[in-house]
Amino acid sequence: MKKDFQFAYAAIVVLLVALIVGDAYIFLNGKTGSTAIKVASGGYSAVFLANGQVYFGKLGAANREYTILTNIYYPYAQQARLGQNSTRRRSVSQNVALIKLGDEIQGPKDRIYINTSQIILIEHLKEDSQVVRKIRAFEN
């Protein structure tokens, strides 16, 4: 009976050590199941954040804390006045432009680390989507 107890205790200790080593490996290498995002998408993705901001770019490595995005664009809504029907009413249309990250006053590099807990949704964009076409036009 004592040997059975010692064997069960040793098995539990080995299992706990294996779990700790596995967690340490994942933590130190920054790898979780979310790295499949990078592999699944070679193209552009839309990353929607909890604060309402959306970024378009190429997903990089992801872990529990941060997701890397490169080649980044974000939308900017411009208002264009189409005309006046009267002095009280004006017809207004929004034209959405894409802004390339990097030209801001602080001069950021084209790489951001997004807090993974703030990501609401990630969409992988089709090559013929309007966003990807605008990005390709900007690159050319």
Backbone torsions as a table, in degrees:
resi	resn	phi	psi	omega
1	MET	NA	-40.0	-179.9
2	LYS	-64.9	-37.2	179.0
3	LYS	-66.5	-38.4	178.2
4	ASP	-62.9	-41.1	179.2
5	PHE	-66.0	-42.5	179.3
6	GLN	-64.6	-39.6	178.5
7	PHE	-64.6	-45.2	179.5
8	ALA	-63.9	-41.8	178.8
9	TYR	-63.3	-43.7	179.5
10	ALA	-64.6	-39.3	178.9
11	ALA	-64.5	-41.2	178.5
12	ILE	-65.0	-42.3	179.0
13	VAL	-62.8	-44.1	179.3
14	VAL	-62.7	-43.2	178.9
15	LEU	-62.6	-44.7	178.4
16	LEU	-63.2	-41.8	177.9
17	VAL	-63.2	-42.0	178.8
18	ALA	-62.4	-42.0	178.3
19	LEU	-64.5	-42.2	179.6
20	ILE	-64.9	-44.5	178.9
21	VAL	-63.2	-42.6	178.6
22	GLY	-62.2	-45.1	177.6
23	ASP	-63.7	-40.3	178.7
24	ALA	-63.4	-40.6	178.3
25	TYR	-62.4	-47.2	179.7
26	ILE	-61.9	-44.9	-179.1
27	PHE	-63.1	-46.1	-176.6
28	LEU	-70.6	-31.6	-179.4
29	ASN	-94.4	-6.2	177.7
30	GLY	63.7	31.9	-177.0
31	LYS	-114.8	130.7	172.4
32	THR	-136.5	-173.9	177.7
33	GLY	-62.9	-20.0	-177.5
34	SER	-72.2	-8.4	176.3
35	THR	-66.9	-13.7	176.5
36	ALA	-64.6	-21.8	177.2
37	ILE	-58.8	-46.4	-178.8
38	LYS	-63.0	-44.3	-177.3
39	VAL	-67.7	-37.9	-175.6
40	ALA	-71.6	-23.0	-175.0
41	SER	-129.3	111.8	175.0
42	GLY	-90.4	-14.2	-176.5
43	GLY	-99.3	-149.8	-177.5
44	TYR	-89.1	150.9	177.6
45	SER	-132.8	154.9	172.1
46	ALA	-104.0	128.0	-179.5
47	VAL	-115.1	114.0	-178.4
48	PHE	-98.0	127.6	-176.6
49	LEU	-104.0	162.6	-178.2
50	ALA	-62.3	-26.2	-178.5
51	ASN	-85.3	3.6	179.0
52	GLY	95.6	-11.3	179.3
53	GLN	-73.9	145.7	174.5
54	VAL	-128.7	138.6	176.6
55	TYR	-122.3	143.9	174.1
56	PHE	-113.0	133.0	179.7
57	GLY	179.0	-167.6	-179.7
58	LYS	-103.7	125.7	-179.1
59	LEU	-73.6	140.0	175.4
60	GLY	-113.9	-150.3	-178.9
61	ALA	-63.3	149.6	178.3
62	ALA	-136.1	144.9	171.8
63	ASN	-140.3	-167.2	-176.2
64	ARG	-65.2	-26.9	-175.5
65	GLU	-98.3	-45.0	-172.5
66	TYR	-135.2	148.2	171.8
67	THR	-119.6	131.0	-177.5
68	ILE	-92.9	135.8	176.1
69	LEU	-127.8	133.1	178.2
70	THR	-127.0	170.4	-177.9
71	ASN	51.8	59.5	-164.6
72	ILE	-96.2	137.3	173.2
73	TYR	-131.4	153.5	173.8
74	TYR	-140.0	152.0	-175.7
75	PRO	-79.3	148.4	175.2
76	TYR	-135.3	120.5	-178.6
77	ALA	-88.9	119.8	176.7
78	GLN	-103.5	138.2	177.3
79	GLN	-97.9	129.9	178.4
80	ALA	-119.2	127.7	178.1
81	ARG	-84.6	128.2	-176.3
82	LEU	-93.0	-20.2	-179.6
83	GLY	158.0	174.4	179.8
84	GLN	-118.8	125.5	173.0
85	ASN	-87.6	-31.8	175.5
86	SER	-158.4	177.9	179.4
87	THR	-71.3	-19.0	-178.8
88	ARG	-91.2	-34.7	-174.9
89	ARG	-113.9	132.7	175.8
90	ARG	-129.1	139.6	177.4
91	SER	-88.4	124.5	-177.1
92	VAL	-123.8	135.6	177.6
93	SER	-123.6	146.0	176.4
94	GLN	-100.5	130.6	175.8
95	ASN	-112.6	120.2	-176.2
96	VAL	-93.5	125.8	177.1
97	ALA	-111.5	157.2	174.2
98	LEU	-103.5	133.5	178.4
99	ILE	-107.4	131.1	177.1
100	LYS	-81.9	126.3	178.1
101	LEU	-64.0	132.7	176.7
102	GLY	133.7	-20.7	-178.8
103	ASP	-94.6	4.3	180.0
104	GLU	-69.7	164.2	-174.6
105	ILE	-60.1	-32.6	-179.1
106	GLN	-79.5	-9.5	176.2
107	GLY	63.8	54.1	-178.5
108	PRO	-70.9	154.2	172.0
109	LYS	-76.0	163.4	-176.8
110	ASP	-85.0	54.8	178.5
111	ARG	-156.9	126.9	175.2
112	ILE	-126.6	150.2	176.9
113	TYR	-109.0	107.9	-176.6
114	ILE	-93.3	132.3	175.0
115	ASN	-61.8	114.9	-174.0
116	THR	-57.9	-31.2	-179.8
117	SER	-69.4	-14.9	-179.9
118	GLN	-92.7	-4.1	-179.7
119	ILE	-82.7	123.5	178.5
120	ILE	-90.2	-42.1	-171.8
121	LEU	-155.4	143.5	172.0
122	ILE	-124.5	127.3	176.5
123	GLU	-117.3	132.3	174.2
124	HIS	-87.2	126.9	-173.3
125	LEU	-89.9	142.6	175.3
126	LYS	-71.6	152.3	178.8
127	GLU	-64.3	-25.3	-179.3
128	ASP	-99.4	13.7	177.7
129	SER	-70.0	157.1	-179.8
130	GLN	-60.6	-38.2	-179.5
131	VAL	-64.5	-48.4	-178.6
132	VAL	-65.5	-37.0	176.7
133	ARG	-62.9	-40.1	178.3
134	LYS	-66.6	-39.0	178.2
135	ILE	-63.9	-46.5	180.0
136	ARG	-60.9	-40.7	178.3
137	ALA	-63.4	-39.6	178.9
138	PHE	-65.5	-41.3	-178.8
139	GLU	-66.2	-30.8	180.0
140	ASN	-87.1	NA	NA
